[in-house]
Amino acid sequence: MKKITKEDISQEMYDLYDDYAHNKLDRKGFLKRLSVYAIGGLTLPSLVSFMMPNYREKIQIKADDPRLKTEFVDYNSPKGGDKIRAQLSMPIDAKGKLPGVVVVHENRGLNPYIEDVGRRVALAGFISLAPDALTPLGGYPGNDDDGRAMQKERDRDEMLEDFIAAYEYLKNLPECDGNVGVVGFCFGGWISNMMAVKVPDLKAAVPFYGGQPSAEEVPAIQAPLLLQYAGLDERVNAGWPAYEAALIENNKEYVAYIYPDVNHGFHNDTTPRYNEDAATLAWERTIDFFKEKLK
């Protein structure tokens, strides 16, 4: 059996995966359409295995990293009576109070990749809080298929309010200096954009390939924005020209980068969509932006 490499994955296959990951195809439909590409020594099971997230082997910062204090906390949801579970992480040797960053997951709950990103933020010198919007439904179920199905059951505006509550929780932590930003990916990118709309005191927002607010909502934005887009991401990028026009018209502070020839999800190092060069550069820009705006 042929050993699969990224060179074996065509753009059409990436586009299929994107449709599957964003609920435009169910698993059965994804497998049926992917099977067309199972030729020349490429079997369908091997293709599926290669394209699915590999969380076990891709963790960069382990949960028990001795440089960090990492734990899970609960905070109150605006939806009466509910609690939201979140990973809280901070440098173990912090001197004084630190700025904070809310880390927002994709459309499948707080999976190991986003937990890892939260720890990466903390290792860069911030307090990070990575909530799980699936908490009211039992939390991230351990796999992305069920996670996506569960997240579809929640109202996205209610989830937005849960992440705004995370901002308030983090801002008021004794260890936090009150300067808080947000970074999010895919669904979390939309949340990051909308937190910039809804939270007047937000200090910085970094949406990765996130859906955009309406032109009518842009005047409310006060936070500086660092917007990260994937060059091949036609679905999300379709909304960027109108968003940029509204940002310019309303004199908003923003920097936008479109990374050429990379797919939606290029920062996620657990799937073949990952592009190391673009992900590394985008992350360096993210941390530099937070250091400039939050410290």
N, C-alpha and C positions, 0 to 999 in steps of 0.2 A: 504493500500500500504506500502511495506517495506521501511524503511528509509535506504538509501544507505550510506555506509561508505567506506573508502579506502580499507578495507578488501574484499569488494565485487568486486573490480576492479582487474582482472587478468592481468598477464604480456602480454597476447595476446591482451587485450583491450588497454593497454598502447601502444603496438606496432602499433595497428590500429590508435590510435590517433596521434602517431608520423608520420605515413605515411600521414595522413590527414593534419597535421600541416605543412608538408614539400611538399605539392602539389603532392604527389604520389597517393592520392585518392581525388576525389571531394566530396562535402558534401553528394550527393546522394549515392555514393559508400560507404562512411564512415557509413552512417546511415543503409544501407542495411547489411553491414557486422557486424555492432554493434548489429543489431537486433537479431542475433543468440544468444546473451548473455542475452536477455531479458526474463529470465525464473525465476521461483521460487519467484515470487513476485516482480521482478525487471522489470519495464516497460521501453520501449525504451525512452519515453520522460524524465523519471527520470534519466536514465543513461546519456543521452545527457546533461541535465541540470547540473548534477554533474561533468561531465568531462570538460565542457566549462569554460573558465576563469571567475572568479567572481571578477571583478575589484572594484565594488562598496564597498564591505565589507572588502577588503584586503589591503587597502591603509595604510601604516605605518606612513608616514610623509605627512601631508596634504599640499596642495598647498599654503595655507595661514599660515603655521606654523610661529609663531612670532619670532622664533629663526633664521629665514632665510630671505634673500631677494631673491625672486624668480620672474622672469619675462620671457617673450618671446622676443627674438631678431631675427633679420634677418641678415644674412651675405651673401657675394657674393659666388656664385657657380662658379667653373672654366668653366662650360658650359655657354657660353656667354649670359648675360642678366638675368639669373635665380638667384633668392634669395632662401636661405634655412632658414626655420624657426627652431628655437631651444629654448629649455628651458635653461635659465641661472640661476644658483642658487649659493648663497654663504652665509656664516655666517654673521648675521647682526652686530655682535660685533667684526669683524675681526680687529686685530691690525697689520697694515702693509700689505704688499703684501703676497699673498698666492699662492701655487702651484695649477695647474689645472688638471682636468681629463675630457677627452671626454668620454661620455657614449653612447654606440652604441646599437641600438635596434635590435630585432630579424627580421624575414622576413615578418613583417606586419606593419611597420611604428612605429611612436612614440606613443605607447599606454599608458594607465595609469600606468601599472606596471613599464615601463622604466622611465617614468616621476618620479615615486616614488623613483626608484633606484638613479636617479640623485640627488634628494633631500637628500637621505641617504648619498651619497658621500659628499655633501656640509655640512651636519651636522657633519661629521667626520673631518671637518677642511680644506676642499678644495673648490675651485671654480669648479663647474661642468657645462658642456655644453652638452646637450642631443639633437642632431639634429633629424629632421624628414626627412628622405630621400624621402618621398612621397610628399614633398612640391611642386615640379614642376607639380604634378598631382592633386593638391588640398589639400594635407595633409592627415594624418591619418583619415579615414572616420567614425570612431566611432565604428567599429566592425572589428574583425580579419579576417573574411572570405573575405570581400571586401579589407581589407588591404593587404592580401597575393596576391590577384588577381592584385591589383595595383602595388605592388612591382615587380611582374613578368614582368611588362611592362617596367621597367627600366633596363638599362645595369648595371651589378654589378660593373664593373670597373669605370663607371661614378659615381656610388654611392661612391666607394672608394675615388675618387678624392674629392667628396663633404665632406667626413669626414676628409680627409687631410686638406682641407680648414678650417674645424672647428678647427683643431689643430692650424693652423696659427692664426685664429681669437682669440682663447683663449690665446695663447701664448703672443699676443700683446695687450691684455686688460690692461689698466692701473692698475687694481687691482691684476693682475697676476704677479708672480715673474719670469715667463719664463720657469719654470720647469713643463712640461706637460706629463701626461701619458694617457693611454686609457684602458677602460674595456668594453667588449662587450659580447653578449650572442647569441649563435647559429650563424646566419648570422653575427651578431656583433662580434662573436668570430673570424670568418674568417677575418672580417675587422681589428680587433685588431692585428691578426698575420700579415696581409698585411701592416698595418701601420708601424709595426716594420721593415718590409722589405723596405718600401718606404720612411720613414722619418728618416734620419740619426740622428737628434737631439732629437728624442723621448726618454723620460727618463725611461719609464716603460710600459709594456703591459701585460694585464691580460685577456686572452681569456677564456671564459667559453664555453666548448663543441663546439669549433669552428673548421671549416675546416682548413687544414694546407697548407702552401705554398709549392711549389715544392722544391726538393733538390737543384736545381740550384739557387733558390732565397735566400736560407738560408745564404750564405756568406755575403749578404748585411745587415743582421740584426745587429744592434748596441745596441738596448735596451735590458735590462734584462727582462726575461719573467717569469711570473707565470702562469702556464697552469693548468686549472681545467677541469677534465673529469669525466663523469658519468660511473660507472662500467658496467651498462647494455646497454650502448649506442654503440652497435656494429657498426652502420653506421659511426659515426664520429671516433670512436676509431680505425677503420681499417687503418686510415692514420697515426696513432701515431708512430708505430715502425720506419717507414722510416723517419719521421720528427725528432724523437729523435736521430736516427743514424746520420742524417745530422747536428744536433746541436752539437753533440759530436765531429764529425769529424772536424767541423769548430770552435771548442773551444768557443761556445756561452754560455753566462750565462743564466741558466734557472733552475727553480724548477717546477716539475710536480706532481700533485696529482690526483690519480684516486680513487674516492669515491665509495666503494663497494656497490653493491645491490641498486643503485639508478638509476633513469632514466634520459635521456636527459631532460633538463629543470628543474632539481631538485631545482634550486635557485628561480624559479618563483613561488611565494607563492599564485598565483591566481588559480592554477589548482591542481588536485590530484597528479600530478607528483612531487609536492613539497615535499622535505624531510627536516624537520626542523633542524635536527642534522647536516646533511651534508651542508645545506645552511648556517647555522650559522657559522660553522667552516670555510667554504670557504670564507665567507664574512669577518670574522676576519682576515684571512690570506691575503685577498685582501687589506684591509685597512692598516694592518701592513706593507705590501709590499710597498704600496704607501708612507707611512710615512718614510720608510727607503730610498727609491729611489728618492723621490721628495723633501724631506725637508732637 
